[in-house]
Amino acid sequence: MSKKNFIQVFEYQKLRYSVDSDFKKHHFDSMVLFNEKNQNKYFTVIHKGVQFNSYVGVIQIGGLTIEILPKADNNEKPDENLWQGVLLNMLRVCKHINVDNVSETSLKKRHNSILDVYFEMYLNEIEKLIKKGLIKKYRRIQSNQLALKGKLVFAKNIQKNVVHKERFYCEHQVYDKDHLIHQILFKALKVLENLLYNGLSDKLNRVLFEFNNFKDVNVTSNHFEKLTHNRNSTSYIKALDIAKMIILNYSPNLNAGKDNMLTLLFDMNMLWEEYIYRVLQKHKPENISVSFQNKKAFWGSSSRTKSIRPDIVIVDSTIKPSKTFILDTKWKIRDTNNPDDGDLKQMFAYNLYWRAEKSLLLFPKINQEDSSFGDYYHLSHNMNENKCKLGFINLVQETTIKDSKIIAKNIFIKFDIKT
């Protein structure tokens, strides 16, 4: 992929097509069709273009790659490399990507997109499997034979062999490499043939040579549900996970055969929530528990029940009785450190249900400072305090990504938890 065919934008930025731009009308048309098929959730269509929202990641249309990056600073010309690094780091921490599997050289190339990281990961995994030796498995096939082999399929035998009485339409087992696992891996490699425009093409061709005798299957989500693993196939799990991402996010010929499309998009609100949880879980002090997506029944009737779910619940057992704290993450830029009424009411309900003394709404930081803990003028039983505040955390430090241990420590300090 050349830099000419690579566009980097930031969340909520607008991108318009023109004759002079790499983003053309046919790219726009494909994106609109894709967005409509997904309930218009990924971006908003504007005059001669699109405006992105909270989804970040990569959209590849034919030879054009559009990378949508997160942004939490007030710089008029934000550093694309820095925020691409932030996104890669968040994906790595949340186990959506294994950056260690990709060469440092690739990551340092400015023109490389996050999608290229996945592509290289996939090819590296396939090369490992080939080197180890592709496994064989039993599978059942049906075919016409000159001798009875396995069991006779009566209905098809009558249908196929009315004239050729010397043939038998049979179902029998074979033990070879052309089974579902390899067919899925082969399909993902075939998809990459339509998408790779950089130095990975040579590696892809070498890998494809090892798969040239496998059946080309139209793989769907149902095929992945049929997969079962045993001791011999556990080494395939990572490659199959990436193959699933490539195949199920690939939309061939969206625009009357003009553009093939692959999308890899993440909701920043959900990614931020999971990232903060994993950072706290990794660096929590002893006797501190951190749990994710707790849920309790909130309201119910004979026909349905609604639940309540804070993002993160922290319990400090270093003191007796233990104390509970609620953390709710919000990926948005705040102009003020005063909480909204809706947020305050939501956190009040969390405090009551989990009997938490303090709750915190956590935002990415630009120039803001934490608010002070404010009191709710209502105390439930067994609660000495009932407080809430807004907190802010910086993901970057000057021109580098802030260490996750420092991020975790700063969050625990906001609750007065000793680290």
MOHU-V20169 format. One record per helix or strand of 3 or more residues. SS is the DSSP state (helix for helix, strand for strand). FROM is the first residue (numbers start at 1). TO is the last residue. If there is no record, write none. Layout:
ss from to
SS FROM TO
SS FROM TO
//
This chain:
ss from to
helix 3 5
strand 6 10
strand 14 16
helix 25 37
strand 43 46
strand 49 52
strand 55 61
strand 64 69
helix 80 93
helix 99 101
helix 104 108
helix 114 132
strand 137 145
helix 154 160
strand 168 176
helix 180 193
helix 200 209
helix 221 225
helix 234 248
strand 261 267
helix 268 283
strand 288 292
strand 296 300
strand 305 308
strand 312 316
strand 323 330
helix 341 354
strand 358 364
strand 387 393
helix 404 414
//
